[in-house]
Amino acid sequence: MENKTCSCKDNAIKTVFACSGAADLGEVSDLVARQMQHNGIRQMKCLAFIGGGIQNMIDSVRDTNMLVIDGCDLDCGRLTMEKNGISDYLHLRLTDLGYEKGKTQVNSVTVNQIFDHAVAIT
């Protein structure tokens, strides 16, 4: 089997993963994670390499301070982490903050409110 690598591998101290789902809350989760990266607060990493079980990539983030942002209570991000043996991370679920899947405006006000909350818990 080929040893796969990613140019984003840098063992950042603080990382963030977002569910990035197709619904409004997945989009907001992704935008918050990207804003955290843009502002130098956390390095956004790809949840897909966790889900794909790419072991060397999983190992590259295992010892980082991880934040997983899920949009809704399906917890796709959390489940992806746990199915791949990762249990030491902070978890933020947007529905726990009162946002509703299918009813949340994807705009800068929403993103900034959640961004502020995510920064406060990290």
C-alpha positions in Angstrom: 0.0 0.0 0.0 1.3 3.4 -0.9 2.4 5.8 1.9 0.1 8.8 1.4 1.2 12.3 2.7 -0.4 15.7 2.8 1.3 19.1 2.5 -0.8 20.3 5.4 1.1 18.0 7.8 3.0 20.3 10.2 2.1 19.0 13.7 0.5 22.3 14.7 0.0 22.7 18.4 -3.8 23.5 18.0 -5.9 22.0 15.3 -9.5 22.2 14.2 -11.7 19.8 12.2 -15.1 20.7 10.9 -17.9 18.5 9.8 -18.2 20.6 6.6 -21.5 18.9 5.7 -23.9 20.0 2.9 -26.5 21.6 5.3 -26.3 25.2 6.5 -24.7 24.2 9.9 -22.0 22.1 8.1 -21.2 25.1 6.0 -21.0 27.4 9.0 -18.8 24.8 10.8 -16.4 24.9 7.9 -16.4 28.7 7.7 -15.7 28.9 11.5 -12.8 26.5 11.2 -11.4 28.4 8.2 -11.7 31.7 10.1 -9.8 30.1 13.1 -7.0 29.1 10.7 -7.0 32.5 8.9 -6.6 34.3 12.3 -3.8 32.0 13.4 -5.8 30.5 16.3 -5.9 26.9 15.1 -4.6 25.0 12.0 -7.5 23.6 10.1 -7.0 19.9 9.2 -9.0 17.6 6.9 -11.6 15.4 8.6 -11.5 13.2 5.5 -8.0 11.8 6.2 -9.3 10.8 9.6 -12.4 9.2 8.0 -10.2 7.5 5.4 -8.1 5.9 8.1 -4.8 7.3 6.7 -2.8 6.3 9.7 0.3 8.4 9.2 -1.9 11.5 8.9 -3.9 10.5 12.0 -0.7 10.0 13.9 0.5 13.5 12.8 -2.4 15.1 14.7 -3.0 12.7 17.5 -0.9 14.7 20.0 -2.3 18.1 19.0 -4.9 20.1 20.9 -7.9 19.3 18.7 -11.2 21.0 18.3 -14.0 19.2 16.4 -16.9 21.3 15.2 -20.1 19.5 14.4 -23.1 21.3 13.0 -25.8 19.0 14.4 -26.5 16.1 16.7 -25.6 13.5 14.1 -22.0 14.2 15.3 -20.3 13.1 12.1 -17.0 14.7 13.2 -17.1 13.2 16.6 -18.0 9.7 15.3 -15.3 10.0 12.6 -12.7 10.7 15.3 -13.9 8.0 17.7 -14.1 5.3 14.9 -10.4 6.0 14.3 -9.3 5.8 17.9 -9.2 9.5 18.7 -10.9 10.5 21.9 -8.9 13.4 23.3 -10.4 16.5 21.8 -12.7 19.4 22.4 -16.1 19.1 20.8 -18.4 21.9 19.7 -21.9 21.1 18.4 -23.7 24.1 16.9 -27.2 22.8 17.7 -26.2 22.9 21.4 -25.8 26.7 21.0 -29.4 27.0 19.7 -28.7 26.9 16.0 -31.2 24.8 14.0 -30.2 22.7 11.0 -32.1 23.9 7.9 -33.0 27.2 9.6 -29.7 28.9 10.2 -28.5 31.9 8.1 -25.1 31.4 6.6 -23.7 34.8 7.0 -20.9 36.7 8.7 -23.0 37.4 11.8 -23.6 33.7 12.4 -20.0 32.8 11.6 -18.6 35.5 13.9 -20.9 34.5 16.8 -19.8 30.9 16.6 -16.2 31.8 16.0 -16.3 33.9 19.2 -17.7 30.9 21.1 -15.1 28.5 19.6 -12.3 30.8 20.6 -13.6 31.2 24.1 -13.7 27.5 24.7 -10.2 26.9 23.4 
